[in-house]
C-alpha cells in the first residue's frame, strides 16, 4: 500500500508541478487557437502532450504526480501517441 509515511502539503504541491507545466503549455496552445491561429495553437497543444509523455518517462511516480495513471510505459506511449497524432493532424489539415 505504500511506505506508511504521510506526504506534507508542500510535497503534494511539488508533485503536481509537472502537471501544472503541461497544463500551462496546453492552455497556452488553446489560447492561441482561440485568439490567433488554429494550426500554431494545435502544434503547441501537441508539444504539451509530448512534454507530458517525456516527463512521465523521465520522472519517478512520486514526482510525476497526477501524470501517473497506469504503468510508466503505457502512460508515456499514450501521451506521446496523442501528441504525435495532434501534430500530424495540425500540419496536414488544409486551410490553415
C-alpha atoms as one frame of an Amber mdcrd trajectory, in Angstrom:
protein
   0.000   0.000   0.000   2.803   2.479   0.427   5.570   3.386   2.760   3.232
   4.454   5.546   4.624   7.970   5.529   2.284  10.869   5.034   3.153  13.468
   2.459   3.222  17.044   3.636   1.288  19.769   1.839   4.460  21.110   0.232
   5.396  17.656  -1.043   1.946  17.122  -2.526   2.030  20.521  -4.226   5.541
  19.909  -5.582   4.420  16.577  -7.023   1.852  18.418  -9.151   4.375  20.772
 -10.798   4.833  18.516 -13.875   1.081  18.521 -14.458   0.892  22.285 -13.949
   3.656  22.762 -16.541   1.829  20.566 -19.044  -1.488  22.327 -18.418   0.201
  25.707 -18.889   1.554  24.679 -22.299  -1.734  23.108 -23.414  -3.707  26.091
 -22.090  -1.405  28.441 -23.970  -1.966  26.414 -27.117  -5.727  26.572 -26.687
  -5.493  30.335 -26.194  -3.548  30.614 -29.456  -6.234  28.508 -31.174  -8.983
  30.763 -29.851  -7.283  34.099 -30.456  -4.960  33.756 -33.395  -4.136  30.665
 -35.432  -5.581  27.177 -35.030  -2.619  25.488 -36.706   0.026  27.091 -34.481
  -2.133  26.538 -31.415  -2.608  22.874 -32.293   1.154  22.450 -32.623   1.592
  23.976 -29.144  -1.051  21.608 -27.732   0.787  18.691 -29.373   4.047  19.836
 -27.806   2.320  19.953 -24.426   1.232  16.329 -24.827   4.727  15.317 -25.892
   6.098  17.164 -22.853   3.718  15.167 -20.653   4.946  11.917 -22.186   8.587
  12.829 -21.741   8.014  13.912 -18.140   6.161  10.665 -17.424   9.107   8.680
 -18.791  11.765  10.731 -17.035  10.268  11.251 -13.582   9.614   8.644 -10.900
   5.983   8.099  -9.936   6.337  10.037  -6.669   7.475  13.137  -8.552   5.265
  12.797 -11.647   2.126  13.342  -9.553  -1.137  13.204 -11.482   0.633  12.325
 -14.725   0.698   8.803 -13.282  -2.373   6.840 -14.359  -1.189   3.350 -15.302
   2.291   1.986 -15.810   5.098   4.284 -16.905   5.431   2.821 -20.398   1.685
   2.823 -21.110   1.228   6.378 -19.818   4.151   7.653 -21.885   3.057   5.756
 -25.001  -0.479   7.152 -24.808   0.680  10.731 -24.225   3.373  10.605 -26.905
   0.953   8.948 -29.342  -1.711  11.587 -28.711   0.853  14.363 -29.123   2.104
  12.883 -32.377  -1.458  12.433 -33.674  -2.386  16.056 -32.914   0.851  17.259
 -34.509   0.299  15.232 -37.689  -3.291  16.431 -37.978  -2.339  20.055 -37.324
   0.299  20.013 -40.020  -1.742  18.121 -42.611  -5.240  19.593 -42.423  -5.599
  22.153 -45.211  -6.975  25.612 -44.664  -4.520  26.935 -42.066
